[in-house]
Amino acid sequence: MQIEESMEIMPTNCVKNRRKSAIKRKSTKPVTPKNGGKKRKMTPKNNDSRRVLKVTKRVTKTKTTTTVTKTRTPIQKRKSYVVEVNAENKVVLKQKNFRAWKDDQFVIDTLIARGWSYLGEPVHDGREDYPHSLYEAKEKGQIAPDDCLYWADDDDSKVLLGFSERHLISSIPYADRALTKVFQQEMFQEYEWFPKCFTLPKERPLLLEYIRQNPNSYWITKPKNSYGGFGMVVYRGTSELFVKTISDRKTTFVVQKYMSNPYLFAGLYKFHLRCYLTVTNVCEPFKAYLWKNAQIQFSTHPFDLTRIESQFNKYSHITNFKVNNEKKNKEFVCKDKPGIGTGTEWSIARFFQYMNQHEPKFSEERFWNDLLKISKVVATKLMSNKHIAKGLRHGASVKNHFEVYGLDLLMDEHCNLALTEANTQPGLDYSSPTLPDGSFQPEVLQANDITRGIINDTLTLLGVDEGREYYSPFLPLHDTDGM
């Protein structure tokens, strides 16, 4: 696999977060405001600790005159708070408290087991009116500025950016916008390991010209902000249905060249790798890490290029866990599949064991070298993206934000890696080791341990707890001189 060598890319759009008490920052307006689109007046945090004099009036009445005497009453001076920063340039929390949505129950259980105290959801029953509930809570002063880790969603970090220097937030503001299908195309299209993409309808003429030159190509349609494999369909480039599909749709969507020669387990089943990287510092200095633990997720029906378009079989072509574990597909989840066995998920250790035994073309050393180069580009391009820079300009502090990202990669028949997409909110969820037929799948326990390890190791890497051992080794994605 040939991969570009010019990988030493450092973020250039890093904006220093200078907090000035005299500046009122714009608040972020929710995506779907409850008040019909009218602007809400946000109360900016006042960091001015100077002595302020408040003017009051004392009125004395008599039968014939009214006199007004002005007096000045000093307002109590606000206590200052010194924020400590550790060696990883992260705010030091004096109390090990955290908030998280109940949807992230596996994260909650993991942090409680680590010794942290759960304070509840960011907003009680806030999911019913999310994300407006968060904006409203901020306006009403219901979000405490005290020491706290927020295991946050994408919208949470936009509400909390610049709010308190004593929060540690597991989301980098606006990273989700940088990782839409459209912007991933913009960031990665020059690299050989990123399959060719076109954003429609804008780039329809370019796509048609490419298909004319590559008539045997296959394409997968991806809704603009879809995730989890839903809404995707595979087409042959020259088919009438594909031409009609890309001509009729007026809304923005992405088509990506489909890998028609994936590596197949036992010559039958497609898979993808879910790898993880953590960005601990956007800049000053930029720091990111690739974990050497990952999960493998399989399709449950044999790969079949005749089952596409109107006959599309998602269980043959889509490898995402949630898709293949749908209730109506449980027979194939429980089936003892050649090369895979039961279930739909492996640890990377079992994957390496299988490949080393059955595939002479495979090399672990080459695998990690290729993945390291891809991950460096993803991390550096993402952190220098204009959307991340916007968050820094609007008050996001490097010392308060970090994030875990998921990388989805395919492998072709020659063991070359291809990145299909990178994701925020990479699904750090618990999977039951009990299959629908009641049988036990020990590989799922391994997959859960990897997920738990990513959560714990990220906090250890941030330096928020002392004396912790790492579950997984990792590879730095930044210049390690002096480390």
C-alpha positions in Angstrom: 0.0 0.0 0.0 1.4 3.3 -1.0 0.7 6.1 1.5 1.7 9.7 1.4 4.9 10.4 3.4 4.3 14.1 4.2 2.5 13.3 7.4 4.2 15.8 9.8 1.2 18.2 9.7 0.6 20.4 12.7 -2.5 22.4 13.4 -2.2 25.9 12.0 -5.5 27.4 13.0 -4.8 27.3 16.7 -6.3 30.3 18.4 -5.2 31.4 21.8 -8.0 31.5 24.3 -7.5 34.9 26.0 -10.3 35.6 28.4 -11.1 39.3 28.9 -13.5 40.5 31.4 -14.5 43.5 29.4 -15.7 41.5 26.4 -19.2 40.0 26.2 -19.0 36.8 24.2 -21.8 35.7 21.9 -23.7 32.7 23.1 -24.4 29.8 20.8 -28.0 29.6 19.6 -29.6 26.1 19.7 -30.3 24.3 16.5 -34.0 24.3 17.0 -34.9 27.0 19.5 -38.2 26.6 21.3 -39.0 30.3 21.0 -39.7 30.3 17.3 -36.3 31.5 16.2 -36.1 34.7 18.3 -32.7 35.5 19.7 -32.2 34.8 23.3 -30.2 37.1 25.5 -27.4 35.1 27.2 -25.7 36.4 30.3 -22.0 36.2 29.8 -19.8 35.1 32.7 -18.4 38.2 34.4 -14.8 37.6 35.3 -14.2 41.2 36.6 -13.2 40.9 40.2 -12.6 44.6 40.7 -14.5 46.5 43.4 -17.8 47.8 42.0 -19.9 50.5 43.6 -23.7 50.3 43.3 -25.8 53.4 43.4 -28.9 53.3 45.6 -31.5 56.0 46.4 -32.7 56.9 49.9 -35.9 59.0 49.8 -37.1 61.2 52.7 -40.6 62.7 52.5 -42.0 65.8 54.4 -45.2 67.7 54.0 -43.8 70.3 51.7 -40.7 68.8 50.0 -39.2 65.6 48.8 -35.4 65.2 48.9 -33.4 62.5 47.3 -30.0 61.6 48.8 -27.6 59.3 46.8 -25.5 56.9 48.7 -22.9 54.4 47.5 -23.0 50.8 48.8 -20.1 48.5 48.0 -21.0 45.2 46.4 -19.2 42.2 48.0 -16.0 41.3 46.1 -16.2 38.0 44.2 -13.7 35.4 45.4 -11.0 34.6 42.8 -10.2 31.0 41.9 -6.8 29.9 40.6 -7.1 27.1 38.1 -4.3 24.6 38.2 -3.1 22.9 35.0 -1.2 19.5 35.0 1.6 18.2 32.8 -0.9 17.3 30.1 -2.2 20.9 30.0 -5.5 19.8 31.5 -7.4 21.6 34.3 -6.9 19.9 37.7 -10.2 18.9 39.3 -10.2 19.1 43.1 -13.2 16.9 43.3 -13.7 13.7 41.2 -17.3 14.5 40.3 -18.9 13.9 36.9 -22.1 14.3 34.9 -23.2 12.2 32.0 -26.5 11.3 30.1 -28.1 8.1 31.2 -27.7 6.9 27.6 -24.0 6.5 28.4 -24.6 4.0 31.2 -21.5 2.0 30.4 -19.4 5.2 30.8 -21.2 6.0 34.1 -20.6 2.5 35.5 -16.9 2.6 34.4 -16.3 6.0 36.1 -18.1 5.0 39.3 -16.0 1.8 39.4 -12.9 4.1 39.0 -13.9 6.0 42.1 -15.7 9.0 40.7 -19.0 10.4 42.0 -21.9 10.6 39.6 -23.9 13.8 40.0 -26.6 12.9 37.5 -27.4 14.1 34.0 -26.4 17.6 32.9 -30.1 18.5 33.0 -32.8 16.4 34.7 -34.9 14.8 32.0 -33.0 17.0 29.5 -33.2 14.5 26.7 -36.9 15.3 26.2 -36.1 18.8 24.8 -32.5 18.4 23.8 -30.4 20.4 23.1 -32.8 23.4 24.0 -32.9 22.1 27.6 -29.2 22.7 28.0 -29.3 26.3 26.7 -32.3 27.0 28.9 -30.5 25.6 32.0 -27.5 27.8 31.2 -29.7 30.9 30.9 -31.4 30.2 34.2 -28.1 29.6 36.0 -28.8 25.9 36.6 -25.4 24.7 35.4 -22.9 24.8 38.3 -19.4 26.2 37.6 -17.8 23.9 40.2 -15.2 21.2 39.5 -16.8 18.6 37.3 -16.1 16.2 34.4 -18.8 16.3 31.8 -18.9 13.2 29.6 -20.5 15.2 26.9 -22.3 14.9 23.6 -21.5 17.2 20.7 -24.1 19.8 21.6 -23.1 19.8 25.2 -19.6 21.1 24.4 -21.0 24.0 22.4 -23.2 25.1 25.4 -20.4 24.6 27.9 -17.5 26.2 25.9 -16.1 29.1 27.9 -18.6 28.7 30.7 -16.3 27.5 33.5 -12.6 27.0 33.8 -13.3 24.3 36.3 -15.0 21.8 33.9 -13.3 19.0 32.0 -15.4 18.2 28.9 -15.1 15.1 26.8 -16.0 16.8 23.5 -14.2 19.4 21.4 -16.6 22.1 20.2 -17.6 21.8 16.6 -15.6 18.7 15.9 -18.8 17.0 14.8 -19.2 19.6 12.0 -15.7 19.0 10.8 -16.5 15.2 10.6 -19.6 15.4 8.5 -19.3 13.3 5.3 -18.9 16.5 3.3 -16.0 17.9 5.3 -14.3 14.5 5.6 -14.2 14.5 1.8 -12.6 18.0 1.9 -10.0 17.0 4.5 -8.9 13.6 3.2 -9.6 13.4 -0.6 -6.0 13.9 -1.5 -4.9 10.6 0.2 -4.9 7.2 -1.5 -6.2 5.5 1.6 -9.5 7.5 1.5 -11.9 6.2 -1.1 -13.0 8.7 -3.8 -15.9 10.8 -2.7 -18.3 13.3 -4.4 -20.8 15.6 -2.7 -24.1 15.8 -4.7 -25.8 17.5 -6.3 -22.9 20.0 -6.5 -20.3 17.6 -7.9 -22.6 15.5 -10.1 -20.8 16.3 -13.4 -17.4 15.3 -11.8 -18.9 12.0 -10.6 -20.4 11.2 -14.0 -17.0 11.9 -15.7 -15.2 9.7 -13.2 -17.7 6.9 -13.8 -17.2 7.3 -17.6 -13.5 6.7 -17.0 -14.1 3.9 -14.4 -17.2 2.0 -15.7 -16.7 -1.0 -13.4 -16.8 1.0 -10.2 -19.3 0.6 -7.4 -20.6 3.3 -5.1 -22.2 3.6 -1.7 -24.6 6.5 -1.0 -24.3 8.1 2.4 -26.8 10.6 3.9 -25.1 13.8 4.9 -25.0 13.2 8.7 -26.0 9.6 9.0 -24.2 7.1 11.3 -24.2 3.5 12.2 -24.6 2.3 8.6 -28.2 3.4 8.3 -29.5 4.9 5.1 -26.7 3.4 2.9 -27.1 1.6 -0.4 -24.6 0.2 -2.8 -24.9 0.8 -6.6 -23.0 -0.1 -9.8 -21.7 3.1 -11.3 -23.2 2.6 -14.7 -26.7 1.3 -13.6 -29.8 3.3 -14.7 -31.0 3.3 -11.1 -27.8 4.9 -9.8 -27.9 7.6 -12.5 -31.5 8.3 -11.7 -30.7 8.4 -7.9 -28.0 10.9 -8.3 -30.0 13.0 -10.7 -33.4 13.1 -8.9 -32.2 13.9 -5.3 -31.9 17.6 -4.6 -30.8 17.4 -1.0 -27.1 17.2 -0.1 -25.6 13.7 0.2 -22.3 12.0 -0.4 -21.4 9.0 -2.6 -18.2 7.2 -1.9 -16.4 4.6 -4.0 -17.3 1.2 -2.7 -14.6 -1.4 -2.0 -15.6 -4.2 -4.3 -12.7 -6.4 -3.3 -12.7 -6.5 0.5 -10.8 -9.1 2.5 -13.3 -11.8 3.3 -13.1 -14.2 6.3 -13.2 -17.8 5.0 -13.8 -16.1 1.6 -17.3 -15.1 2.7 -17.6 -12.4 5.3 -16.7 -8.7 5.1 -15.5 -6.9 8.2 -14.3 -3.5 9.4 -12.0 -2.3 12.2 -13.1 0.1 14.8 -10.0 1.9 16.1 -9.8 4.7 18.6 -7.7 7.9 18.9 -7.8 10.5 21.7 -6.9 14.2 21.3 -5.8 15.5 24.7 -4.8 19.0 23.4 -6.1 20.8 20.3 -2.9 23.0 20.4 -0.4 24.6 22.7 0.9 21.9 22.3 -1.1 19.6 20.0 -1.2 16.1 21.5 -3.1 13.0 20.2 -2.7 9.2 20.7 -3.8 6.1 18.8 -4.8 3.2 21.0 -3.3 -0.3 20.1 -6.5 -1.9 21.1 -9.5 -2.1 18.7 -12.5 -4.1 17.8 -13.5 -6.0 14.6 -17.1 -6.0 13.5 -18.4 -8.5 10.9 -21.3 -8.7 8.4 -23.5 -11.7 9.0 -24.4 -12.7 5.4 -21.9 -13.7 2.7 -20.5 -10.9 0.6 -22.5 -10.7 -2.7 -22.2 -8.0 -5.3 -25.4 -9.1 -6.9 -27.4 -8.1 -3.8 -27.2 -4.3 -4.3 -29.4 -1.5 -5.5 -33.1 -2.5 -5.3 -32.1 -5.9 -4.0 -29.7 -4.4 -1.5 -28.8 -6.8 1.4 -27.4 -4.6 4.2 -26.3 -7.6 6.3 -24.0 -8.6 3.5 -22.4 -5.2 2.8 -22.8 -3.2 6.1 -20.6 -4.4 8.9 -21.8 -2.1 11.8 -22.8 -3.8 15.0 -26.2 -2.3 15.4 -27.3 -3.1 11.9 -26.3 -6.8 12.1 -27.7 -7.3 15.6 -31.2 -6.2 14.6 -33.9 -8.5 16.0 -34.9 -9.8 12.5 -31.4 -10.9 11.8 -30.8 -12.8 15.1 -30.7 -16.2 13.3 -27.5 -15.2 11.5 -26.0 -13.5 14.6 -26.3 -16.9 16.5 -25.2 -19.0 13.5 -21.7 -20.6 13.6 -20.3 -18.8 10.6 -17.2 -20.1 8.8 -14.0 -18.3 9.8 -16.0 -16.2 12.4 -18.1 -18.5 14.6 -21.1 -17.1 16.5 -21.7 -13.4 17.1 -20.5 -10.4 15.2 -17.6 -8.9 17.1 -13.9 -9.8 17.8 -11.1 -8.2 19.7 -8.1 -7.1 17.7 -5.9 -9.8 19.4 -8.1 -12.6 18.0 -8.0 -10.8 14.6 -4.2 -10.8 14.6 -4.1 -14.4 15.7 -6.4 -15.4 12.8 -4.6 -13.3 10.1 -1.1 -14.6 11.2 -2.3 -18.2 10.9 -4.3 -17.9 7.7 -3.0 -15.0 5.6 0.6 -14.9 4.4 0.1 -11.4 2.9 -0.7 -9.9 6.3 2.0 -8.2 8.5 1.3 -6.7 11.9 4.2 -4.3 11.5 2.9 -3.1 8.2 -0.7 -2.8 9.7 0.5 -0.5 12.5 2.7 1.5 10.3 -0.1 2.2 7.8 -2.7 2.8 10.6 -0.3 5.2 12.3 0.2 7.3 9.1 -3.6 7.5 8.5 -4.3 8.4 12.2 -1.7 11.2 12.1 -3.4 12.8 9.1 -6.9 12.4 10.7 -5.9 14.0 14.0 -3.8 16.9 12.6 -6.3 17.8 9.8 -9.2 17.6 12.2 -7.6 19.8 14.8 -6.5 22.4 12.2 -10.0 22.5 10.7 -11.9 25.9 10.5 -14.7 24.5 12.7 -12.3 23.7 15.6 -10.8 27.2 15.2 -14.2 28.7 15.5 -14.7 27.0 18.9 -11.4 28.4 20.2 -12.4 31.9 19.0 -15.7 31.7 20.8 -14.2 30.7 24.2 -13.3 27.1 24.1 -10.1 26.6 26.3 -7.5 24.0 25.3 -7.2 23.0 29.0 -10.9 22.1 29.4 -11.6 19.9 26.3 -10.5 16.5 25.0 -12.2 13.9 22.9 -12.2 10.2 21.9 -12.7 9.5 18.1 -13.6 6.3 16.3 -11.9 5.4 13.0 -13.7 2.9 10.7 -11.3 1.1 8.4 -11.7 -1.6 5.7 -9.1 -4.0 4.5 -8.9 -5.1 0.8 -7.8 -8.5 -0.5 -4.2 -7.3 -0.5 -4.4 -6.2 3.2 -4.3 -2.5 2.3 -6.2 -0.3 4.8 -8.8 2.3 3.7 -10.4 4.8 6.1 -14.2 5.0 5.3 -14.9 7.6 8.0 -14.0 9.1 11.4 -16.6 9.8 14.1 -17.3 11.7 17.2 -19.2 9.8 19.9 -17.8 6.4 18.8 -20.3 4.2 20.7 -18.6 3.4 23.9 -21.4 1.1 24.9 -21.9 -2.2 26.6 -22.7 -5.3 24.5 -24.3 -8.3 26.0 -22.3 -11.5 25.8 -25.5 -13.5 25.8 -26.7 -14.0 22.2 -30.4 -14.0 21.3 -30.5 -17.8 21.5 -29.1 -17.8 25.0 -25.6 -18.9 24.1 -22.6 -17.2 25.5 -20.0 -15.4 23.3 -16.8 -14.7 25.2 -15.4 -12.5 22.5 -18.0 -9.9 23.4 -16.5 -9.7 26.9 -13.2 -8.9 25.3 -14.8 -6.2 23.2 -16.4 -4.7 26.4 -13.0 -4.8 28.1 -11.5 -2.8 25.2 -14.3 -0.2 25.4 -13.8 0.1 29.2 -10.1 0.4 28.7 -10.5 3.3 26.3 -12.6 5.2 28.8 -10.2 4.5 31.7 -7.0 5.0 29.7 -8.2 8.4 28.3 -8.6 9.7 31.9 -5.3 8.3 32.9 -3.6 9.9 29.9 -5.2 13.2 30.8 -3.5 13.0 34.2 -6.7 13.5 36.2 -6.0 10.5 38.4 -2.7 9.5 39.9 -1.0 6.1 39.9 -3.2 4.4 37.3 -1.9 1.7 35.0 -2.9 1.6 31.3 -5.1 -1.2 29.9 -3.8 -0.7 26.4 -0.5 0.5 24.8 -0.8 3.6 22.6 1.1 5.4 19.8 1.6 9.2 20.0 0.4 11.0 16.9 2.4 14.2 17.6 6.1 15.2 17.7 7.4 13.3 20.8 10.7 15.3 21.1 11.3 16.1 24.7 8.6 13.7 26.0 
